[in-house]
Amino acid sequence: MRPPSSLPSPRPCWKRCLGWLLPVLIVSPFVVRFALSTAAPTDEKKRKPPVRSERPLPRLSGRTIDGGHAGTELFRNRRGVVYVFATTDRDAELVAGIVRRLEVSATKANIGFLGVNREGNPKLAVAFAKREGLRFPILADRSLSLSRKLQVPPGRSSVIVVDAAGYIVGGFTGLQGELSDLDQAYENELRRILHLQDIGGSVTPALGLMPQAPNFEVKSLDGEVVKLSELKGKVVVFVFFAPTCPHCHTTLQFLDGLARRLQQPDLHIVPVSVSNRRYVLEDMVEQLGIQLAVYVDPDNSAQRAYAHRHVVPDIVVIDREGRVVARLHGSDARAEALITMEVRQALGVENPLLLDRNGYSGEQLCQTCHRDQHQTWALTNHAYAFKTLIEHGEERNPACLPCHTVGWEVPGGYSLEQPYPHLEGVQCENCHGRGGPHQSPDFSKQGLKPVCISCHNPKHSLNFKFAERLPEVSHSMNLRFTNLSLEERQALLARRDKRVRTLFDEGDYLGTAACQGCHATEHELWAKSAHAHAFDTLSRKQEDENAECQKCHTTGFKEPGGFPEGGEALQQVGCESCHGPGGDHVRPDAQKHGTILALADKCDSCVILQICGSCHDDQNDPGFEFELTDKLELIRHGPAVMKSAKQ
């Protein structure tokens, strides 16, 4: 194996150059993936973002099938899915089912949906949409002008995925004819692009769990049948490949060489062609000079069982216990290093480190040897730090990327020019240095606190206390979670995502009158806002005695000096609801700076959303977090707003 001197992301063969395989792809590659890193930010005002190579989504607007009006403006600052169809398409119902399930999952992920119906009778489309449970706006495209703009062919339903900047980053035009029963594979691919959880069947390690590998039954060119059930106690590398894919050729030659070097009778490599053309496979084996037996999947049962998503090479490593310990797509030095380490680990033989010599390796390579630690990390919000950027349309924002990625703008790390998918989120190397103690032995000599507060600083983290937060991400303190089931892990993540934190330090609440003397203009602006009359809404609904409602419609609920102790003066969402208790701030001898929370220099998404979101949550105000920018404009009263108000 060539030395892993530089380990970029795998390079899968997104297009197969065979007419019998993939549907026509809307973009090449099938999906543009993003990834990230951690390091000191550069002067963002001077830098220019790299030119995008993807095609922008054309503007769409018009009448809907039910007589309304809609367009691509509903994708403003968020991701979108465009579904183009006719009720007579051969795959209309299958694709509609995929889109319907995506829409249900995307409700809380800030993803918009827009349909385009290309037939002359809108009544048919209305009936179809009702029958299939499609609840989003659908444009009527009788003239086919919108379909031509989108460059989609007739006769097959199309799905186009757009990022928050308006660029097409994936999709497909029609399910492949003979493989239409693999609609779940198409759906899982779309879910990957959209950063939505798989609905199942992906047979990929997730949340630190390694799923049991489904049985497969494939046939060699000589007619020999191989079943996974007959390979119990063995280590299996199961790989889907296309015989004309150059990346697949590289992978097969690598696996052939790996088998020869290891000389382990318990290692079984099973390459399965997605083409059943015998003569093509025989020519390929001869040209590559490999000794591996290759197999075919005549009834596509193996592809269905493994939810193969038409991206090759698709490599699955199965350990002696029949668990999928790794799954990846592509062929390059990083992929080869990962496969080698996983195979050696599963075999129980000597396993030398194959970390990237010049860059960052990513969490997958770390978890090969550090399974338990990786499981605890997978159950923290660190693992999904990049997903939050995706949901808020900030995945290309240089102000956000340093703390949501690995190795930001450091050689071998994430950058906008080199968006490595394996460096998404806050990973092992953010906290332990590049390559951990193996390559950065001095990185953590000062302890973890300096590392944590480099991102969890006052601008980006509200009331961050290192000693209180460390247990949430500590491997040793979270080892008990490694025994949880998938459902229990999902529930744990949901609880952690909604965890109520202490927003402010303890102090006495005084009411807005105490603020008015020094902040008259701000008080005047606040008095005109809905916050000033929040308690009145409870009175009108006869809920003013409801303690659950009082929490968010009063100031300092059950805090020292707060409501109800402070009386009617706190029957509103006052200054201290957002800036914290003002008792220490108004003392004659008080140091003004630091005794109250100033918000003008704080990150809207990181800090201000924590404050607003404590009441404007999914239960009380669904979708608020994705409308934060617009909502804040209604209540802002900082220096710029005050200057405008005085003029």
C-alpha positions as CSV (number, residue, x, y, z in Angstrom):
1,M,0.0,0.0,0.0
2,R,1.3,3.4,-0.8
3,P,2.2,5.5,2.2
4,P,-0.7,7.7,3.4
5,S,1.2,10.9,3.0
6,S,-2.0,12.9,2.3
7,L,-5.4,11.6,3.0
8,P,-8.2,13.5,1.2
9,S,-11.8,12.2,1.1
10,P,-12.5,9.1,-0.9
11,R,-13.2,9.6,-4.6
12,P,-16.2,7.4,-5.4
13,C,-17.2,6.9,-9.0
14,W,-20.4,8.9,-9.0
15,K,-21.1,8.2,-12.7
16,R,-20.9,4.7,-14.1
17,C,-20.1,4.9,-17.8
18,L,-22.6,2.1,-18.6
19,G,-26.0,2.7,-20.0
20,W,-27.6,0.0,-17.9
21,L,-26.9,1.7,-14.5
22,L,-27.5,5.0,-13.0
23,P,-30.3,7.4,-13.8
24,V,-29.2,10.6,-15.4
25,L,-27.7,12.7,-12.6
26,I,-28.6,16.3,-12.3
27,V,-25.1,17.3,-11.2
28,S,-21.8,15.6,-11.4
29,P,-20.7,14.5,-8.9
30,F,-24.0,13.1,-7.6
31,V,-23.5,15.2,-4.5
32,V,-21.3,18.0,-3.3
33,R,-20.4,17.3,0.2
34,F,-19.0,19.8,2.7
35,A,-16.7,19.3,5.7
36,L,-14.8,21.4,8.1
37,S,-12.2,22.0,10.9
38,T,-10.8,24.1,13.8
39,A,-8.1,26.8,13.8
40,A,-7.8,30.5,14.2
41,P,-10.0,32.4,11.8
42,T,-8.4,34.6,9.1
43,D,-9.4,38.2,8.2
44,E,-12.8,37.3,6.7
45,K,-13.4,40.8,5.3
46,K,-10.5,40.5,2.9
47,R,-11.0,37.0,1.7
48,K,-13.1,36.1,-1.3
49,P,-15.1,32.9,-1.3
50,P,-14.1,30.4,-3.9
51,V,-16.1,30.3,-7.1
52,R,-18.8,27.7,-7.0
53,S,-18.7,25.0,-9.7
54,E,-22.3,23.8,-9.2
55,R,-25.2,25.1,-11.2
56,P,-27.4,27.6,-9.5
57,L,-31.1,26.8,-9.3
58,P,-33.0,28.9,-11.8
59,R,-35.8,31.2,-10.4
60,L,-39.2,29.5,-10.4
61,S,-42.5,31.2,-9.9
62,G,-46.1,30.8,-10.9
63,R,-49.5,29.5,-10.2
64,T,-49.9,26.4,-8.1
65,I,-52.2,23.5,-9.0
66,D,-54.7,24.6,-6.4
67,G,-54.9,28.2,-7.7
68,G,-52.4,29.8,-5.3
69,H,-48.9,31.3,-6.0
70,A,-45.5,30.0,-5.0
71,G,-41.9,30.0,-6.1
72,T,-38.3,29.5,-5.1
73,E,-38.4,32.4,-2.7
74,L,-39.5,29.9,-0.1
75,F,-35.9,28.6,-0.2
76,R,-34.5,31.9,1.0
77,N,-31.6,31.2,3.3
78,R,-32.5,27.5,3.6
79,R,-32.1,24.3,1.7
80,G,-34.7,23.1,-0.7
81,V,-36.0,20.1,-2.5
82,V,-37.7,20.5,-5.9
83,Y,-39.9,17.6,-7.0
84,V,-40.7,17.6,-10.8
85,F,-43.3,15.0,-11.9
86,A,-46.3,14.0,-14.0
87,T,-48.9,11.6,-12.7
88,T,-48.2,9.4,-15.7
89,D,-44.5,9.0,-14.9
90,R,-43.6,5.3,-14.6
91,D,-42.0,5.9,-11.2
92,A,-44.4,8.6,-10.1
93,E,-45.7,6.8,-7.0
94,L,-42.3,5.5,-5.9
95,V,-40.6,8.9,-6.1
96,A,-43.6,10.6,-4.5
97,G,-43.2,8.2,-1.6
98,I,-39.6,9.2,-1.2
99,V,-40.4,12.9,-1.2
100,R,-43.3,12.4,1.3
101,R,-41.0,10.6,3.8
102,L,-38.3,13.2,3.3
103,E,-40.8,16.0,4.0
104,V,-41.9,14.4,7.3
105,S,-38.3,14.1,8.4
106,A,-37.4,17.6,7.3
107,T,-40.0,19.4,9.3
108,K,-37.5,20.5,12.0
109,A,-34.5,20.7,9.7
110,N,-35.3,24.0,7.9
111,I,-35.8,22.4,4.5
112,G,-38.3,23.8,2.0
113,F,-40.2,21.7,-0.6
114,L,-41.6,22.8,-3.9
115,G,-43.3,20.7,-6.6
116,V,-43.5,21.2,-10.3
117,N,-46.3,19.3,-12.2
118,R,-45.7,19.1,-15.9
119,E,-49.1,18.1,-17.3
120,G,-52.1,20.0,-18.7
121,N,-54.7,18.9,-16.2
122,P,-54.1,20.3,-12.7
123,K,-57.1,18.3,-11.3
124,L,-55.1,15.1,-11.8
125,A,-52.1,16.6,-10.0
126,V,-54.4,17.8,-7.1
127,A,-55.8,14.3,-6.7
128,F,-52.4,12.7,-6.9
129,A,-50.9,15.0,-4.3
130,K,-53.8,14.4,-2.0
131,R,-53.5,10.6,-2.4
132,E,-49.7,10.6,-1.9
133,G,-49.9,13.0,1.1
134,L,-47.8,15.8,-0.5
135,R,-48.5,19.0,1.5
136,F,-46.1,21.5,-0.1
137,P,-46.9,24.0,-2.9
138,I,-46.8,22.5,-6.4
139,L,-46.4,24.7,-9.5
140,A,-48.5,24.0,-12.6
141,D,-46.1,23.7,-15.6
142,R,-48.5,23.2,-18.5
143,S,-46.1,24.9,-21.0
144,L,-43.1,22.9,-19.6
145,S,-41.2,26.1,-19.3
146,L,-40.2,25.4,-15.7
147,S,-39.1,21.9,-16.6
148,R,-36.9,23.2,-19.4
149,K,-35.4,25.7,-17.0
150,L,-34.5,22.8,-14.7
151,Q,-33.2,20.7,-17.6
152,V,-35.1,17.6,-16.5
153,P,-36.3,15.0,-19.1
154,P,-39.9,14.0,-19.5
155,G,-41.3,10.6,-18.5
156,R,-39.5,10.3,-15.2
157,S,-40.0,12.0,-11.9
158,S,-37.0,14.1,-10.8
159,V,-35.7,15.3,-7.4
160,I,-33.3,18.3,-7.1
161,V,-31.6,19.2,-3.9
162,V,-30.5,22.8,-3.4
163,D,-28.2,24.2,-0.7
164,A,-29.0,27.4,1.3
165,A,-26.9,29.5,-1.2
166,G,-29.2,28.3,-4.1
167,Y,-26.8,25.9,-5.8
168,I,-27.9,22.4,-7.0
169,V,-25.9,19.9,-4.9
170,G,-27.6,16.6,-5.8
171,G,-30.6,14.7,-7.0
172,F,-31.8,12.2,-9.6
173,T,-34.0,12.0,-12.7
174,G,-36.0,8.9,-12.3
175,L,-35.5,5.6,-10.6
176,Q,-33.5,3.1,-12.6
177,G,-35.9,0.8,-14.4
178,E,-34.7,-2.7,-13.4
179,L,-33.7,-1.5,-9.9
180,S,-36.8,0.5,-9.0
181,D,-37.2,-1.7,-6.0
182,L,-34.1,0.0,-4.6
183,D,-36.1,3.2,-3.9
184,Q,-34.8,3.1,-0.3
185,A,-31.2,3.4,-1.5
186,Y,-32.2,6.5,-3.5
187,E,-33.9,7.9,-0.4
188,N,-31.0,7.2,1.9
189,E,-28.7,9.0,-0.6
190,L,-30.9,12.0,-0.5
191,R,-31.0,11.9,3.2
192,R,-27.2,11.9,3.3
193,I,-27.1,14.9,1.1
194,L,-29.7,16.7,3.3
195,H,-28.0,15.5,6.6
196,L,-31.2,13.7,7.6
197,Q,-31.2,10.4,9.5
198,D,-31.5,7.2,7.5
199,I,-34.9,5.5,7.9
200,G,-33.1,2.2,8.2
201,G,-31.6,-0.4,5.9
202,S,-28.4,1.6,5.3
203,V,-26.4,-1.0,7.1
204,T,-23.9,1.6,8.2
205,P,-22.4,2.2,11.7
206,A,-24.3,5.0,13.4
207,L,-24.4,6.6,16.8
208,G,-21.5,4.4,17.8
209,L,-23.4,1.2,17.1
210,M,-22.2,-1.5,14.6
211,P,-25.2,-3.2,12.9
212,Q,-25.4,-6.8,12.1
213,A,-24.5,-7.5,8.5
214,P,-27.4,-8.9,6.5
215,N,-26.9,-12.3,4.9
216,F,-25.9,-12.2,1.2
217,E,-25.8,-14.9,-1.5
218,V,-23.7,-14.2,-4.5
219,K,-22.3,-16.3,-7.3
220,S,-18.7,-16.4,-8.8
221,L,-18.0,-16.5,-12.5
222,D,-17.4,-20.2,-12.1
223,G,-20.8,-20.7,-10.5
224,E,-19.7,-21.1,-6.9
225,V,-22.2,-19.7,-4.4
226,V,-20.9,-17.7,-1.4
227,K,-23.1,-16.9,1.6
228,L,-22.3,-14.7,4.5
229,S,-24.0,-17.2,6.8
230,E,-21.3,-19.7,5.8
231,L,-18.5,-17.3,6.8
232,K,-19.2,-17.1,10.5
233,G,-16.2,-16.3,12.5
234,K,-14.4,-14.9,9.5
235,V,-13.5,-11.3,8.6
236,V,-15.2,-10.3,5.4
237,V,-14.7,-7.3,3.1
238,F,-17.8,-7.1,0.9
239,V,-17.5,-4.5,-1.9
240,F,-19.9,-3.5,-4.7
241,F,-18.0,-2.4,-7.8
242,A,-18.7,-1.5,-11.5
243,P,-16.3,-3.2,-13.9
244,T,-15.6,0.0,-15.9
245,C,-15.1,2.3,-12.9
246,P,-11.4,3.3,-12.6
247,H,-11.8,3.9,-8.8
248,C,-13.2,0.4,-8.5
249,H,-10.2,-1.0,-10.3
250,T,-7.9,0.8,-7.8
251,T,-9.9,-0.6,-4.9
252,L,-9.8,-4.2,-6.3
253,Q,-6.0,-4.0,-6.9
254,F,-5.5,-2.7,-3.4
255,L,-7.7,-5.4,-1.8
256,D,-5.9,-8.1,-3.9
257,G,-2.6,-6.8,-2.6
258,L,-3.9,-6.6,1.0
259,A,-4.9,-10.2,0.9
260,R,-1.6,-11.3,-0.4
261,R,0.3,-9.3,2.2
262,L,-1.7,-10.5,5.2
263,Q,-1.9,-14.1,4.1
264,Q,-4.7,-14.7,6.6
265,P,-7.0,-17.7,5.9
266,D,-9.8,-16.0,8.0
267,L,-9.9,-13.0,5.7
268,H,-12.5,-13.3,2.9
269,I,-12.7,-10.6,0.2
270,V,-16.0,-10.7,-1.8
271,P,-16.1,-8.2,-4.7
272,V,-19.6,-8.1,-6.1
273,S,-20.2,-6.6,-9.6
274,V,-23.3,-4.4,-10.1
275,S,-23.1,-5.6,-13.7
276,N,-23.9,-9.3,-14.6
277,R,-22.1,-9.1,-17.9
278,R,-19.7,-12.0,-17.7
279,Y,-17.4,-11.1,-20.6
280,V,-16.9,-7.6,-19.2
281,L,-15.9,-9.0,-15.8
282,E,-13.5,-11.6,-17.3
283,D,-11.8,-8.8,-19.4
284,M,-11.5,-6.7,-16.3
285,V,-9.9,-9.4,-14.2
286,E,-7.4,-10.2,-16.9
287,Q,-6.5,-6.5,-17.4
288,L,-6.0,-5.9,-13.7
289,G,-4.1,-9.0,-13.0
290,I,-5.8,-9.7,-9.8
291,Q,-6.2,-13.1,-8.1
292,L,-9.4,-12.3,-6.3
293,A,-12.5,-14.1,-7.4
294,V,-15.3,-11.7,-8.4
295,Y,-19.0,-12.3,-8.0
296,V,-22.3,-11.3,-9.5
297,D,-25.7,-10.5,-7.9
298,P,-28.1,-11.8,-10.5
299,D,-31.4,-10.9,-8.6
300,N,-30.0,-7.8,-6.9
301,S,-30.8,-9.3,-3.5
302,A,-27.4,-8.3,-2.1
303,Q,-27.8,-4.7,-3.3
304,R,-31.3,-4.6,-1.7
305,A,-30.1,-6.1,1.6
306,Y,-27.3,-3.6,1.9
307,A,-29.3,-0.6,0.5
308,H,-26.6,-0.1,-2.0
309,R,-27.1,3.5,-3.3
310,H,-25.4,3.3,-6.7
311,V,-22.2,4.9,-5.5
312,V,-19.1,2.7,-6.2
313,P,-16.9,1.4,-4.9
314,D,-19.1,0.6,-1.9
315,I,-16.9,-1.1,0.7
316,V,-18.3,-2.9,3.8
317,V,-16.0,-4.4,6.5
318,I,-17.6,-7.2,8.6
319,D,-15.9,-8.5,11.7
320,R,-15.9,-12.1,13.1
321,E,-19.1,-11.4,15.0
322,G,-20.9,-10.5,11.8
323,R,-21.0,-6.7,12.6
324,V,-20.5,-4.0,10.1
325,V,-17.5,-2.1,11.6
326,A,-16.9,0.2,8.7
327,R,-18.6,1.3,5.4
328,L,-17.1,3.8,3.0
329,H,-17.2,4.8,-0.6
330,G,-14.2,5.6,-2.8
331,S,-10.6,4.8,-3.4
332,D,-7.7,6.8,-2.2
333,A,-5.0,6.7,0.4
334,R,-7.3,7.5,3.3
335,A,-9.8,4.9,2.3
336,E,-7.1,2.3,2.0
337,A,-5.6,3.3,5.4
338,L,-9.0,2.9,7.0
339,I,-9.8,-0.4,5.4
340,T,-6.3,-1.8,6.3
341,M,-6.6,-0.7,10.0
342,E,-10.2,-2.1,10.3
343,V,-9.3,-5.4,8.7
344,R,-6.2,-5.8,10.9
345,Q,-8.1,-4.9,14.0
346,A,-10.9,-7.4,13.1
347,L,-8.3,-10.1,12.5
348,G,-6.5,-9.4,15.7
349,V,-3.1,-9.0,14.1
350,E,-0.5,-6.3,14.5
351,N,-2.1,-3.0,13.5
352,P,0.4,-0.2,12.8
353,L,-1.0,3.4,12.8
354,L,-1.7,4.7,9.3
355,L,-2.6,8.3,10.2
356,D,-2.2,11.1,7.7
357,R,1.4,12.3,7.8
358,N,0.7,15.8,6.7
359,G,-2.9,16.5,7.6
360,Y,-5.9,15.5,9.7
361,S,-7.1,11.9,9.7
362,G,-10.7,12.3,10.9
363,E,-12.7,10.4,13.6
364,Q,-13.1,7.2,11.5
365,L,-9.4,6.3,11.7
366,C,-9.4,7.1,15.5
367,Q,-12.3,4.9,16.2
368,T,-10.6,1.8,14.8
369,C,-8.6,1.5,18.0
370,H,-10.7,3.7,20.3
371,R,-14.2,2.2,20.0
372,D,-15.6,3.1,23.4
373,Q,-14.4,6.7,23.3
374,H,-15.8,7.1,19.8
375,Q,-19.2,5.8,21.0
376,T,-19.4,8.4,23.7
377,W,-18.4,11.2,21.3
378,A,-21.1,10.1,18.8
379,L,-23.7,10.8,21.5
380,T,-22.6,14.4,22.0
381,N,-23.6,17.6,20.2
382,H,-19.9,17.9,19.1
383,A,-20.6,15.1,16.5
384,Y,-23.3,17.1,14.9
385,A,-21.8,20.6,15.1
386,F,-21.6,20.9,11.3
387,K,-25.2,19.8,10.9
388,T,-26.3,22.9,12.8
389,L,-24.5,25.0,10.2
390,I,-26.3,23.2,7.4
391,E,-29.7,23.7,9.0
392,H,-29.1,27.4,9.4
393,G,-27.6,27.9,6.0
394,E,-24.2,28.8,7.4
395,E,-22.1,25.9,6.1
396,R,-19.9,28.2,4.0
397,N,-19.6,31.0,6.5
398,P,-15.9,31.5,7.4
399,A,-17.0,33.1,10.7
400,C,-18.7,29.9,11.8
401,L,-16.5,27.2,10.3
402,P,-13.4,27.4,12.6
403,C,-15.4,26.0,15.5
404,H,-17.6,23.5,13.6
405,T,-14.8,21.7,11.7
406,V,-11.4,20.0,12.0
407,G,-8.2,21.8,11.0
408,W,-9.8,25.0,9.6
409,E,-7.5,26.4,6.9
410,V,-4.5,24.4,8.2
411,P,-2.7,22.3,5.6
412,G,-4.6,19.0,5.4
413,G,-7.6,20.4,7.2
414,Y,-10.9,21.7,6.1
415,S,-11.2,24.8,3.9
416,L,-13.8,26.1,1.5
417,E,-11.4,25.2,-1.3
418,Q,-10.9,21.7,0.1
419,P,-14.2,20.7,1.8
420,Y,-13.3,17.3,3.1
421,P,-16.4,15.4,4.3
422,H,-14.4,13.4,6.8
423,L,-13.6,16.6,8.7
424,E,-17.2,17.6,9.5
425,G,-18.1,18.5,13.1
426,V,-16.0,18.8,16.3
427,Q,-14.0,15.6,16.4
428,C,-11.1,13.9,18.2
429,E,-8.4,16.1,16.7
430,N,-10.1,19.3,17.8
431,C,-9.5,18.4,21.4
432,H,-6.5,16.1,21.2
433,G,-4.6,17.7,18.3
434,R,-3.7,16.4,14.8
435,G,-3.3,12.7,15.1
436,G,-3.9,12.9,18.9
437,P,-0.9,12.1,21.2
438,H,0.6,10.0,18.4
439,Q,1.4,13.1,16.3
440,S,0.8,16.0,18.7
441,P,2.1,14.8,22.0
442,D,2.4,18.4,23.4
443,F,-1.1,19.6,22.3
444,S,-2.9,18.9,25.6
445,K,-0.1,19.6,28.0
446,Q,-2.0,22.7,29.3
447,G,-5.2,20.6,29.8
448,L,-8.5,20.8,27.9
449,K,-9.8,24.1,29.2
450,P,-7.8,26.3,26.8
451,V,-9.0,24.2,23.9
452,C,-12.6,24.4,25.0
453,I,-12.7,28.1,25.6
454,S,-11.1,28.9,22.3
455,C,-14.6,28.3,20.8
456,H,-16.8,28.4,23.9
457,N,-15.9,32.1,24.5
458,P,-18.3,34.9,25.6
459,K,-19.2,35.7,22.0
460,H,-20.3,32.2,21.1
461,S,-21.3,30.5,24.4
462,L,-23.7,31.8,27.0
463,N,-22.6,31.4,30.6
464,F,-20.1,28.7,29.8
465,K,-18.5,27.1,32.8
466,F,-15.8,24.6,31.9
467,A,-16.2,22.4,35.0
468,E,-19.9,22.1,34.5
469,R,-19.8,21.4,30.8
470,L,-16.9,19.0,30.7
471,P,-18.9,16.0,32.0
472,E,-21.2,16.3,29.0
473,V,-18.3,15.4,26.6
474,S,-16.0,13.4,28.9
475,H,-15.3,9.9,27.6
476,S,-14.8,8.4,31.0
477,M,-17.9,10.0,32.5
478,N,-20.1,8.8,29.6
479,L,-18.9,5.2,29.2
480,R,-22.2,4.0,30.7
481,F,-23.9,5.1,27.5
482,T,-22.1,2.4,25.4
483,N,-24.6,-0.1,26.6
484,L,-27.6,1.8,25.2
485,S,-29.7,0.5,22.4
486,L,-30.2,2.6,19.2
487,E,-33.6,3.8,20.4
488,E,-32.1,4.8,23.8
489,R,-29.2,6.6,22.1
490,Q,-31.6,8.6,19.9
491,A,-33.6,9.5,23.0
492,L,-30.5,10.6,24.8
493,L,-29.4,12.9,21.9
494,A,-32.9,14.4,21.8
495,R,-32.7,15.2,25.5
496,R,-29.2,16.7,25.2
497,D,-30.4,18.8,22.3
498,K,-33.2,20.3,24.4
499,R,-31.3,20.5,27.7
500,V,-32.3,23.6,29.7
501,R,-29.2,25.5,30.7
502,T,-28.8,28.2,33.3
503,L,-28.8,31.3,31.2
504,F,-27.5,33.8,33.8
505,D,-25.6,33.9,37.0
506,E,-27.6,34.3,40.2
507,G,-28.7,37.8,41.1
508,D,-31.6,40.0,42.0
509,Y,-34.3,41.0,39.5
510,L,-35.5,44.6,39.7
511,G,-37.8,45.3,36.7
512,T,-37.5,47.6,33.7
513,A,-38.1,50.8,35.6
514,A,-34.6,50.4,37.1
515,C,-33.1,50.3,33.6
516,Q,-35.1,53.2,32.2
517,G,-33.1,55.9,33.9
518,C,-29.9,55.2,32.0
519,H,-31.4,53.5,28.9
520,A,-34.4,55.7,28.0
521,T,-34.2,55.2,24.3
522,E,-33.9,51.4,24.6
523,H,-36.7,51.4,27.0
524,E,-38.9,53.4,24.6
525,L,-38.2,50.9,21.8
526,W,-38.9,47.9,24.1
527,A,-42.2,49.5,25.3
528,K,-43.5,49.3,21.7
529,S,-42.7,45.6,21.3
530,A,-44.8,42.5,22.0
531,H,-42.5,41.6,24.8
532,A,-43.8,44.6,26.9
533,H,-47.3,43.2,26.6
534,A,-46.5,39.5,26.9
535,F,-48.5,39.1,30.1
536,D,-51.6,40.7,28.6
537,T,-51.9,37.9,26.1
538,L,-52.2,35.5,29.1
539,S,-54.9,37.6,30.6
540,R,-56.9,37.6,27.4
541,K,-56.7,33.8,27.2
542,Q,-57.4,33.5,31.0
543,E,-54.0,31.8,31.5
544,D,-52.5,34.4,33.7
545,E,-52.6,32.0,36.7
546,N,-50.9,29.2,34.7
547,A,-47.4,28.8,36.1
548,E,-46.2,27.0,33.0
549,C,-47.2,30.0,30.9
550,Q,-45.8,32.5,33.5
551,K,-42.3,31.2,33.0
552,C,-42.1,32.8,29.6
553,H,-44.5,35.7,30.0
554,T,-42.9,37.3,33.0
555,T,-39.4,38.3,34.1
556,G,-37.3,36.3,36.5
557,F,-39.9,33.6,37.2
558,K,-39.3,32.3,40.7
559,E,-35.9,33.9,40.8
560,P,-34.8,36.3,43.7
561,G,-36.7,39.5,43.2
562,G,-38.4,38.1,40.1
563,F,-42.0,37.2,39.4
564,P,-44.2,36.7,41.4
565,E,-42.1,38.1,44.2
566,G,-41.5,41.4,42.3
567,G,-45.2,41.9,41.6
568,E,-46.9,43.5,38.6
569,A,-43.7,45.3,37.6
570,L,-42.4,42.0,36.3
571,Q,-45.6,41.0,34.4
572,Q,-43.8,41.3,31.0
573,V,-40.8,40.0,29.2
574,G,-38.5,42.8,30.4
575,C,-34.9,43.8,30.0
576,E,-33.7,41.3,32.5
577,S,-35.3,38.4,30.6
578,C,-32.6,38.8,27.9
579,H,-29.8,40.6,29.7
580,G,-29.9,38.8,33.1
581,P,-30.7,40.1,36.6
582,G,-29.7,43.7,37.1
583,G,-29.3,43.9,40.9
584,D,-25.5,43.9,40.8
585,H,-25.4,46.2,37.7
586,V,-27.3,49.1,39.3
587,R,-25.5,49.3,42.6
588,P,-23.8,52.7,43.0
589,D,-20.4,51.2,43.4
590,A,-20.9,48.5,40.8
591,Q,-18.5,47.9,37.9
592,K,-20.8,48.4,34.9
593,H,-18.9,46.1,32.5
594,G,-19.6,42.4,33.1
595,T,-22.4,42.8,35.6
596,I,-25.1,42.6,32.9
597,L,-25.1,40.6,29.7
598,A,-24.4,42.9,26.7
599,L,-25.7,41.2,23.5
600,A,-24.5,43.6,20.7
601,D,-21.2,41.7,20.3
602,K,-22.7,38.2,20.7
603,C,-23.4,35.7,17.9
604,D,-27.0,35.6,17.0
605,S,-27.1,31.8,16.3
606,C,-24.9,30.8,19.2
607,V,-25.8,33.0,22.2
608,I,-28.9,35.0,21.4
609,L,-30.7,31.9,20.1
610,Q,-30.0,30.2,23.5
611,I,-31.8,33.0,25.3
612,C,-34.7,33.4,22.8
613,G,-35.0,29.6,22.3
614,S,-35.5,29.0,26.0
615,C,-39.1,30.1,25.4
616,H,-39.4,30.2,21.6
617,D,-38.9,26.4,21.4
618,D,-40.5,23.8,19.1
619,Q,-43.4,23.4,21.4
620,N,-44.3,27.0,21.7
621,D,-43.0,28.6,18.5
622,P,-42.1,25.9,15.9
623,G,-39.5,27.1,13.3
624,F,-38.5,30.1,15.3
625,E,-34.8,29.2,15.3
626,F,-34.7,29.4,11.5
627,E,-36.5,32.8,11.5
628,L,-34.3,34.3,14.2
629,T,-32.7,37.0,12.0
630,D,-36.0,38.4,10.9
631,K,-37.5,38.2,14.4
632,L,-34.6,40.0,16.0
633,E,-35.1,42.9,13.7
634,L,-38.4,43.5,15.4
635,I,-36.9,43.9,18.8
636,R,-33.3,45.2,18.3
637,H,-32.4,48.3,20.3
638,G,-28.6,48.4,20.0
639,P,-26.5,51.5,19.2
640,A,-27.3,51.5,15.5
641,V,-31.0,51.2,16.0
642,M,-31.0,53.9,18.7
643,K,-29.2,56.3,16.4
644,S,-31.8,55.7,13.7
645,A,-34.6,56.2,16.2
646,K,-33.2,59.6,17.3
647,Q,-33.0,60.9,13.8
